[in-house]
Amino acid sequence: MAEISETMGTESSPPEENRKDNSGSSNFDDKIMRKTKPGLKRLILTLTVFFSFLLGLPWLLKSIEIYRSPLPFRDIDSLSNAIDSNPFLYPCRFHLVFVNLEHSTSIRSNAENLGFLISSYMLEYADRNSFCGTCDGNYTISVSLDSGDECVEYEDADKGILWKCGALSGLNFDQTVENGEVFDDYLQSIVGKSRVYTVVVVNTGKGDRLRAVVGKYRHAWIIGRVAEINLLAETVAEMFIKIFVSGAKDEGSIQGEFMPVGADGKIVLSFNLLNADPRDWIYDWDIKEVDEKLLAPTLEALGPIANISVESQVLYHTPKSSYSYWDDEHESHIFSTKDLPFFVNSNEWHLDTSIAAGGRSKILQFVVYVPSANECPLRLQLPNGDISVTNGFISPTWGGVVVFNPPNCMENANSMHPLRRKISSQEVNQIFEVFMAQLRQLFGLKSTGFYKGASGTSILLASERGFTEWELDALARQHACYNLQQCGTTLGSLSRLVQSLPRMIIKDEIGKQVKLSLEAAKLTQDNASQGIYDASAVSSRHARSLAEDAFFHPSVMSISYYSFDHMFAVYSPFFLPLSLHVILAVVREIKRYKQESRKYAAWEAIRKQHSD
Amino acid sequence: MARSLSFFVLLLFVLHVSSESTGEVAEQLEGEEFTEELLLRPLPDRKVLSHFHFESKVPPTNSYGHHHRIFPKAIYQLVHKYRIKEMELSFTQGRWNYDSWGGFDPIASSNAKPPGVELWAVFDVPPDQVDASWKNLTHTLSGLFCASINFLESSTAYCAPDWSFSSRSGNLRYGSLPREAVCTENLTPWLKLLPCRDKAGLSLLMDRPSIYNGFYHSQRLHLTSDEFDPVALHGIVLEQTLTIVLQPDALDTRASFSSSRKLQPSWSMSSLFGKMVDGKCALAKSSNVYVQIEGSLVHNMKDTWNNIEGYDGEIAQEVPYEGFGSNSNFKFSIAPDRVMKETNSFHKDGYSVLYGFAINHYHGSKPFDLGFWWNLPVTWSCVKAPLRVSRFLMGSGNEKGAIALSLQSTEWSQSILKAGKNEEKCNLRVDVFQVVPWYIKVYYHTTKIFVDGMPQALEDIIEKMSVSPSEDKVSPGVMELILRLPCDMKSASLTLEFDKGFLHIDEYPPDANQGFDIPSAIISYPDFQTRLQYKEDNASIQSPMVSKMQERRTVLSYTEVLLVPLTTPDFSMPYNVITITCTVFALYFGSLLNALRRRVNEEERLLKSKDKRTGKLQLLLSKFLSKVRGKPWEPPSSTPPSSSSKFISSKVILKILLVAAIAFGWRYYDG
């Protein structure tokens, strides 16, 4: 082809043209001019082929397209941005009731600006601990002054908080100091079931120090002589921030990422009774009763935070894998805290994952270890040399272990037949009290009954459900926040992954899950801004589990997407030679057409000259 | 007064104790139970069968709750999650030798399993959810037992038998993986289901090297539950058995018998397993070892006794070892605690005997090591299945073939014949259940039956037949047959022709050249019930294993696994095919395009002008071409070729550069 077009100019023109040429004009040069119009036939043909290929290309791409459900990338980005930039704040409402029974004027005059004092102290505290799930600055404080006969309400914003005036005037406060539970219930009946944290300060004017007690609902009380209003304000502010908002957590205690809640919002509490050597004794327990009586209320209380199920098993031949030594002073076998990492014998303790639980549920193992006869009174020695009272320990995110020493260790040492015993219900109750404390610790709460703050110590009343209402509030807030963060990062990773692999199949189901997850996240934020803690915890759990479901969808894991190289290898043997042909043909035909039309134009010009 | 008071106190005490003990007994009765048992049986071919039987029971949930002391949590959760009514899972290595190890006793019928993994389960769910439950169950089991049971998930791997496999059809699913290798990683999770694992009790004997060195190894898990019945009575019963056939290292026999070569090898537990039992599992309700002596062996021993010792008849009627006499054919190192005799023997001349050993009072310093010593040589043969079954492939090549199932009568069926002579016509019912993967396309209409080499009409022999043909890539082919064979036949065979299908390239396993397995067929004889009824001195026997033996069971046997070689493609073939077809198409299309835009006149002119100046090479080329075309050669006009050829080469270089640039660009923007 190349030769043809190239030699066209040098060679003679067609014979018929020559004839015309000879007859027509004398100065006709067939190298640079021609008499007929250049034909369009072949040009049109090649162009048609070329354009039909161009038109066919989208069709081809469509046919080899991989189905990708459209994901709301923009919503995901906005969610993760929203979570990163402003962690959502819960509105917290605080109420201070100052019952002044001592009618000295100095206190009375200062009480009026108590609200301002408290908020300034609270700002100070809030700066020091601001983590996810607090009401960082987003709070309202209302103050009620009750001096027995007249009441003054200083309210910031909320009219909904009411204090029944003179409700406490008839009480004998010496008795209430002794019996906190009764006063707690009495206060609850006055305050009612609102989401307001109330601190009742009763200035009796007697005694020399203040006694601060936190109840099991959403209120606390301080009783005693209020000497200085500033100190009182500081104490109250600390109570609000450190106890009610942060849940009285220790510094550096378990934070969000170590929360023992599975990605699908479920926890399985697996209780295991391990008989180290059944040849010595075989212990059994009545876990059914414990499950119904002790655990059920707690699990119900923790309902908004996680969906908890309970299972149990008794295992045998499960020695511990650490060493213990005999100590004459304590008359028992001692294992120390530095042996704890090796206590759990993962080879022999086949605690197992649960079939009943889903793949992403969290399993918390609680182990009652019954030592064998040759290590019988087995006790844990604390680093300070004392013997542990609970005789147990926890391992964060794994669970807890309690060593149960059978009474009368030496009794059955050399008997042929093992002793079959049942752990008495009293002992079981003791063990489960320890387990409850361990569960609280695993959730990052205090297991002791008091809180030692900068401005004095407060007594924390324990709930029979294991978790008090203000603790549950704090947990719900933190979980909601942490879940939402996780949801945001998971969805963000998913969107990054999907965008980085353009040839990955994305099923509709994933798109649906992402959509639902985003909706649940939005609901969480709405609930949070309205201060409905438990509902926001529930919906945040939904959001997170849906996001995880989408991310770990089996189709994402499959290798069914093939690379672009593969496509290149399959289609290039056909399209590469073909496109060369088509493109070259088009280029040449256009070139030739231009050349020929130039020739024709030249002849036209000459002819015009002649005719002129 | 004082005396009466003390008496009263004593009475109270006694009452208290008795009430306590009865309470404990009651608890034992209604609570969970675990028993461990081991059956040892000398086999005629100098091997020893050892059969471990562990059984855990749990009462129904609605009366007992869901917290357990002994019953494994994993199995309980499995039953409840998938609502399993009955399930059996077996891992087997080796093939049960029906001829020499017996085909009629309960162990052969229920514990001789096909090689690899076999799983069947009955679900208590609506029929439309059965498949989903099955799929989830396979995944859970594969996680639980570290095996690739999840390959049974695909609908091509399992089937729903219509009626032959079990009476509870509909919700039953059956699947098997003939090529699954079985090893310790499957045994360890299985042992984890036992309360004592292999730390104490009889499972202590399971020394991995010795049990995996055997000739046959089958671990089985069978569970039945009536949890979902409206009136649950039994709860869940989990039966775990491990059946091993071992070759004992011949112990140094003390008896210097003249024909000691013929003497069966004596063995002990420590020589078989390399371990001893130091005490029972503390959790086990009972822990027993049994030694079973088959009926024909007992019979033959009597004979040898009579021959050698010249015993008079009445003593020979006694069971050997009944009086723990030392001059019997064999003796134990430990005196048996009890002897049980079979009461309903098929063989009139011999009844099998079961020697029981309780290991309750053995412990670490006094381990239990049962020895079995032969004093006199004796030969015997096991009770065989009614028919000797084998299945094989016929035909050659990669296109078609035939499956043949051959049934040969054994001495057993001969004896039936004798028994049934007085009837007009004696029939032997044989049920066949066979699953064939879809890529073996069986033509069921080609079924032929030969009895004693003579072709028979199908309707004469087949009483009932149900076939669900395979559907490509969807379901396997299932064939269920009831055959009525005449008793007096010597052999019968059934052939089915098949075509070998083609698999998609993705469906080939990694070792496709090895061939594909057709799972074992199940042959059962519903006319025959295996049942060993034992009796111990008029007392019933409280042993789950023995009561299992006493259950009525249909005699069944498994055939061999067939290995079918299929055509395996060259796995790079698709790319080659794509490349070559694409190139051909591109060539065709390119030349078509060029032909379309050819200007014939111009080219002719060009040729003419070219003729004037042709080089030597072109001259030669045109000469050659014309010769090829068969045209008279015209000397071409000379054209200076140098410029044009140079132009061509530069163009070619340009093209190559263009392609390279496109490729580079592609990679650059793609990467």
HADDOCK unambig.tbl for C-alpha pairs under 7 A between the chains (distance, minus, plus):
assign (segid A and resid 3 and name CA) (segid B and resid 644 and name CA) 6.96 0.50 0.50
assign (segid A and resid 4 and name CA) (segid B and resid 603 and name CA) 6.97 0.50 0.50
assign (segid A and resid 42 and name CA) (segid B and resid 597 and name CA) 5.37 0.50 0.50
assign (segid A and resid 278 and name CA) (segid B and resid 282 and name CA) 6.09 0.50 0.50
assign (segid A and resid 279 and name CA) (segid B and resid 282 and name CA) 5.97 0.50 0.50
assign (segid A and resid 287 and name CA) (segid B and resid 67 and name CA) 6.87 0.50 0.50
assign (segid A and resid 288 and name CA) (segid B and resid 67 and name CA) 6.37 0.50 0.50
assign (segid A and resid 311 and name CA) (segid B and resid 67 and name CA) 6.89 0.50 0.50
assign (segid A and resid 312 and name CA) (segid B and resid 67 and name CA) 5.70 0.50 0.50
assign (segid A and resid 313 and name CA) (segid B and resid 67 and name CA) 6.68 0.50 0.50
assign (segid A and resid 313 and name CA) (segid B and resid 68 and name CA) 5.87 0.50 0.50
assign (segid A and resid 313 and name CA) (segid B and resid 69 and name CA) 6.21 0.50 0.50
assign (segid A and resid 313 and name CA) (segid B and resid 73 and name CA) 6.36 0.50 0.50
assign (segid A and resid 314 and name CA) (segid B and resid 68 and name CA) 7.00 0.50 0.50
assign (segid A and resid 314 and name CA) (segid B and resid 69 and name CA) 5.06 0.50 0.50
assign (segid A and resid 314 and name CA) (segid B and resid 70 and name CA) 6.59 0.50 0.50
assign (segid A and resid 315 and name CA) (segid B and resid 195 and name CA) 6.74 0.50 0.50
assign (segid A and resid 316 and name CA) (segid B and resid 195 and name CA) 6.30 0.50 0.50
assign (segid A and resid 316 and name CA) (segid B and resid 196 and name CA) 6.19 0.50 0.50
assign (segid A and resid 317 and name CA) (segid B and resid 196 and name CA) 6.50 0.50 0.50
assign (segid A and resid 317 and name CA) (segid B and resid 199 and name CA) 6.79 0.50 0.50
assign (segid A and resid 354 and name CA) (segid B and resid 74 and name CA) 6.97 0.50 0.50
assign (segid A and resid 355 and name CA) (segid B and resid 74 and name CA) 6.33 0.50 0.50
assign (segid A and resid 355 and name CA) (segid B and resid 77 and name CA) 6.05 0.50 0.50
assign (segid A and resid 355 and name CA) (segid B and resid 78 and name CA) 6.59 0.50 0.50
assign (segid A and resid 356 and name CA) (segid B and resid 77 and name CA) 5.73 0.50 0.50
assign (segid A and resid 356 and name CA) (segid B and resid 81 and name CA) 6.50 0.50 0.50
assign (segid A and resid 418 and name CA) (segid B and resid 282 and name CA) 6.96 0.50 0.50
assign (segid A and resid 570 and name CA) (segid B and resid 578 and name CA) 6.53 0.50 0.50
assign (segid A and resid 573 and name CA) (segid B and resid 579 and name CA) 5.50 0.50 0.50
assign (segid A and resid 573 and name CA) (segid B and resid 582 and name CA) 5.41 0.50 0.50
assign (segid A and resid 573 and name CA) (segid B and resid 583 and name CA) 5.66 0.50 0.50
assign (segid A and resid 574 and name CA) (segid B and resid 582 and name CA) 4.33 0.50 0.50
assign (segid A and resid 574 and name CA) (segid B and resid 583 and name CA) 5.70 0.50 0.50
assign (segid A and resid 574 and name CA) (segid B and resid 585 and name CA) 6.93 0.50 0.50
assign (segid A and resid 574 and name CA) (segid B and resid 586 and name CA) 5.50 0.50 0.50
assign (segid A and resid 577 and name CA) (segid B and resid 586 and name CA) 6.01 0.50 0.50
assign (segid A and resid 578 and name CA) (segid B and resid 586 and name CA) 5.21 0.50 0.50
assign (segid A and resid 578 and name CA) (segid B and resid 590 and name CA) 6.20 0.50 0.50
assign (segid A and resid 581 and name CA) (segid B and resid 590 and name CA) 5.61 0.50 0.50
